[in-house]
Amino acid sequence: MPQVKCPFPLYDYETDDLDAAIVAALITTHSIIHNIAVKAEKVRRPATSSAGTSEDRSYFLSRWADYKSDTKLECCYKNLRVDLTRAQEGTLRDKPEADVYAAIRQLAVREENTMVARVALHNMRQDRDDISFGARLQGQANICNFVTKCKICDTDVNYTEEMMRYALSRGLSDPEIQMDLLCHIN
């Protein structure tokens, strides 16, 4: 029986000159290896919960780092991945993570006027039985860029906390809690 080459063009496997039954078994076994490689398990995105311990968080961060390195641009839709590849003239696999994030931001994020974000923060109100109001405020405040230059020492001064206190006190839905809070704010 002549030697038989692997039918997959990417592989250089070739059987020895053996009996036909043995060659058939070898090629079948080799094909199974290809199928296993093709059907490799998809990398699962790590998840965390709101009631985790410090150990849970540490484990999550470790898994998250592995996930990021394994999946790279899988967080982007296909059209954005194509645009990133074009803009970077090839693969982003070997680029530093900060460069990849910068490229994604440049192509995918539409910067909005800071005043739009600030007005949205000041207009936020707590809904009845809304226990995530503080978290929503924090998320909105983080994009408001509450930073100014000190006129004396020329350093950046972040006043996000003060603006969040104002927005929180103004947006509470329960007037009794609001009054109690206002009595204790300096």
C-alpha distance (Angstrom), angle and dihedral (degrees) to the residues before:
residue distance angle dihedral
M1 . . .
P2 3.81 . .
Q3 3.76 123.3 .
V4 3.83 115.3 -86.2
K5 3.80 123.6 -145.8
C6 3.79 125.6 -144.6
P7 3.84 109.5 -91.3
F8 3.82 90.3 -137.5
P9 3.82 107.6 89.4
L10 3.82 94.9 -146.8
Y11 3.82 93.7 62.9
D12 3.80 128.0 72.7
Y13 3.81 95.8 -156.3
E14 3.80 115.7 139.5
T15 3.81 129.1 172.0
D16 3.77 123.3 -126.1
D17 3.81 120.4 -109.1
L18 3.82 96.4 -83.4
D19 3.79 141.2 139.6
A20 3.84 114.2 -57.6
A21 3.83 94.1 -114.5
I22 3.81 92.2 52.4
V23 3.83 92.4 46.3
A24 3.83 89.9 50.5
A25 3.81 90.5 50.2
L26 3.82 92.3 48.4
I27 3.82 93.5 49.1
T28 3.83 90.4 46.6
T29 3.80 91.4 50.8
H30 3.80 90.7 46.8
S31 3.83 90.5 50.9
I32 3.81 90.4 52.0
I33 3.81 88.5 57.1
H34 3.83 89.1 55.9
N35 3.80 91.3 50.3
I36 3.80 91.5 50.5
A37 3.80 91.0 50.0
V38 3.82 91.4 48.4
K39 3.81 92.9 48.0
A40 3.80 94.8 49.7
E41 3.78 111.9 150.1
K42 3.76 115.6 -91.5
V43 3.80 114.0 -112.0
R44 3.79 107.3 -101.4
R45 3.77 118.7 -134.2
P46 3.81 110.5 -119.8
A47 3.78 116.4 -120.9
T48 3.77 134.7 -162.4
S49 3.77 134.6 -164.3
S50 3.78 133.5 -136.6
A51 3.80 94.5 -113.5
G52 3.79 99.5 54.0
T53 3.78 128.9 136.0
S54 3.81 127.1 -125.1
E55 3.78 88.4 -99.1
D56 3.83 90.1 52.9
R57 3.80 90.0 51.3
S58 3.80 92.2 49.1
Y59 3.81 90.5 50.4
F60 3.81 90.9 47.2
L61 3.82 92.5 51.0
S62 3.79 90.3 50.2
R63 3.82 91.7 50.1
W64 3.82 90.8 44.0
A65 3.82 91.5 55.3
D66 3.82 89.8 51.2
Y67 3.79 91.0 46.8
K68 3.79 93.0 51.3
S69 3.79 93.2 50.0
D70 3.82 91.9 46.6
T71 3.78 98.1 47.1
K72 3.83 105.3 29.5
L73 3.81 105.0 168.7
E74 3.79 98.6 11.1
C75 3.80 87.2 107.2
C76 3.81 89.0 68.7
Y77 3.77 126.4 79.8
K78 3.80 114.7 -112.8
N79 3.81 95.6 -102.2
L80 3.82 91.3 53.7
R81 3.84 91.5 46.6
V82 3.81 88.9 52.4
D83 3.82 91.7 48.8
L84 3.81 91.5 47.7
T85 3.77 91.6 50.3
R86 3.79 90.8 49.7
A87 3.80 93.9 46.2
Q88 3.81 92.6 48.4
E89 3.82 92.8 43.6
G90 3.77 95.1 -123.1
T91 3.75 139.9 -15.6
L92 3.78 125.2 3.4
R93 3.81 92.6 -160.4
D94 3.81 95.5 105.5
K95 3.80 97.2 36.5
P96 3.81 120.3 107.2
E97 3.80 114.8 -97.5
A98 3.81 92.2 -117.1
D99 3.83 90.4 56.4
V100 3.81 91.2 49.7
Y101 3.83 91.3 50.4
A102 3.80 90.7 47.6
A103 3.80 91.0 51.7
I104 3.81 91.5 48.1
R105 3.79 91.0 49.0
Q106 3.79 92.5 48.9
L107 3.81 92.8 52.4
A108 3.80 102.9 31.3
V109 3.79 109.6 32.8
R110 3.75 120.7 80.7
E111 3.79 105.0 -156.1
E112 3.78 112.4 -136.7
N113 3.76 129.6 -154.8
T114 3.81 110.5 -85.8
M115 3.80 90.5 -132.5
V116 3.81 90.3 61.0
A117 3.81 89.7 57.3
R118 3.81 92.0 45.4
V119 3.81 93.4 50.3
A120 3.80 89.3 48.9
L121 3.83 89.3 52.9
H122 3.80 92.8 49.8
N123 3.81 91.3 48.6
M124 3.82 95.0 51.5
R125 3.79 114.9 117.2
Q126 3.78 131.0 -175.4
D127 3.78 114.9 -112.8
R128 3.77 119.7 -139.0
D129 3.84 110.1 -79.9
D130 3.83 89.3 8.2
I131 3.79 104.9 149.8
S132 3.82 94.7 170.6
F133 3.82 96.1 61.6
G134 3.81 92.5 110.0
A135 3.79 92.3 51.2
R136 3.80 91.5 48.3
L137 3.82 89.7 50.0
Q138 3.80 91.4 49.8
G139 3.79 92.0 50.0
Q140 3.80 92.0 50.7
A141 3.81 93.4 43.5
N142 3.80 90.5 53.7
I143 3.81 90.6 66.3
C144 3.82 95.8 44.0
N145 3.81 95.9 82.9
F146 3.80 96.3 -138.7
V147 3.80 93.8 -175.5
T148 3.79 128.5 124.3
K149 3.80 136.0 173.2
C150 3.78 118.1 -105.4
K151 3.80 107.7 -122.1
I152 3.80 91.7 -146.8
C153 3.82 105.0 45.8
D154 3.83 100.5 15.3
T155 3.83 94.3 -128.5
D156 3.78 126.5 134.7
V157 3.80 114.0 -97.9
N158 3.81 117.7 -160.2
Y159 3.82 113.5 -151.9
T160 3.81 98.6 173.8
E161 3.83 93.7 119.5
E162 3.81 93.0 56.5
M163 3.80 92.5 48.6
M164 3.82 90.7 48.2
R165 3.82 90.1 53.0
Y166 3.81 90.1 53.6
A167 3.79 92.8 47.0
L168 3.82 91.8 46.4
S169 3.79 94.5 49.4
R170 3.80 91.9 46.3
G171 3.81 96.2 44.2
L172 3.81 102.2 48.4
S173 3.80 113.0 120.6
D174 3.83 97.7 -151.7
P175 3.85 109.8 75.5
E176 3.82 92.6 -159.2
I177 3.79 93.3 54.7
Q178 3.78 89.3 43.5
M179 3.82 91.9 53.1
D180 3.82 91.8 46.6
L181 3.81 90.1 50.0
L182 3.80 93.2 47.9
C183 3.81 90.6 52.4
H184 3.81 90.2 58.3
I185 3.82 101.4 41.9
N186 3.80 115.7 102.3
